[in-house]
Amino acid sequence: MPLPRLRALPVWQQDGLIALATWLIGALVYTTGVHRLLGGPDDVPLGVRLLELTALCGLELLRRRVPLGLLLATAVLAADFLLRPSLPLMIIYTDFLYAATLYGSRRTSRVMIGVAALSVAGVLTAVLALSHQWRAAVLTAVGVLPLVITPVWWAVNIRQQRDVAEAERANAGQLAKIAELDRRAAVAAERGRMARDLHDVIAGHLSAIAIQSEAALSLPDPKLAKAVLESVRENSVSALEEMRAMIGLLKADGGDAETTAPARLADLAKLAESARASGLEVHVESTVDGDVPLPAAVDLTAYRIAQEALTNAVKHAPGGRVDVAVHCLDGVLAVEVRNDVRGPRPAGGGTGLLNMRERADAVGGELTAGPADGHWVVRAELPVGGPR
């Protein structure tokens, strides 16, 4: 039977095949008369030898039940030694030593190592006591001792390799779990980033479109209404371009997707014009121009924070004054948006404030928002040289 098919059998069938094979080989050895370990004739009848062989081979079905199988096998071997030691039973007994070391507990395995060491003196003493020729006794002991030491040593090595394999499988399982957690965290972070970007597009451009279109409908001056509608169109086009870029990134498999340039502080003037078209009085003070090199992430974050703050001002303080200040000093980019307070404002802030804080945290910066001296102030400090 091929080895893979043998391993696929139930354990009791595997042990039964081992018992049958060892009995057939042992019976052949007894029949040919080459089973004697000590010199001189063997006075034990063949039927008794075969009975011992049958008993020990039958116990092979208990070889994995440690220490019961080993103790019973030891009793049969002791009876064989009292009659006259024979080679087949000694060889079969080595399988019980192997099984006890391999399938027993860790403590049993360590005990078996000690038993193998002590057997060197025990076997030598027993053979000397049964033989009157010490030289023959020593040679016999040298031939018998490997039958005790080798199976224990072999089982210890196999057990160590099995433990190493189990540890590697456990480590692989843990690494797989860690990789899955990292993947989920990356997906969650990407979803959060996409949610912030979608919120910026919808809350920024589309809110401005709604407010400006409503204002255009109520304006009696055609020229002023036209200017408002032009701002509505500009916001619509910008929103479509950003949405198109995001959809392209989601659909692309590689780096060949067509994308648009990310928004920057250089586009702050367009934000201010859009806010003015919505009825705000916007004043911008900036010491950062397009020639000042800023990290792309910081540049985009500063723009998005200013955009969200202006959008909130359009919603909660229509027709009021808004001051936008952008300065870069000592490696920190500061963006401050200050607007008049008109009417009650949500105490805890909404999604917009949360998104602004998340954007600031993502680049290692800080953001504060709240009332100050009769105004609502949003201030972000973003490190230009990386997270602090």
Secondary structure, DSSP 4 states (H G I P E B T S, - for coil): --HHHHHHS-HHHHHHHHHHHHHHHHHHHHHHT--BSSSS---S-HHHHHHHHHHHHHGGGGTTSTTHHHHHHHHHHHHHHHH--BHHHHHHHHHHHHHHHHHS-HHHHHHHHHHHHHHHHHHHHHHHHH-S-HHHHHHHHHHHHHHHHHHHHHHHHHHHHHHHHHHHHHHHHHHHHHHHHHHHHHHHHHHHHHHHHHHIIIIIIIHHHHHHHHHHHH---HHHHHHHHHHHHHHHHHHHHHHHHHHHHHH-SSS----PPPP-GGGHHHHHHHHHHTT-EEEEEES--TTS---HHHHHHHHHHHHHHHHHHHHHSTT-EEEEEEEEETTEEEEEEEEE--S---SS--HHHHHHHHHHHHTT-EEEEEEETTEEEEEEEEETTS--
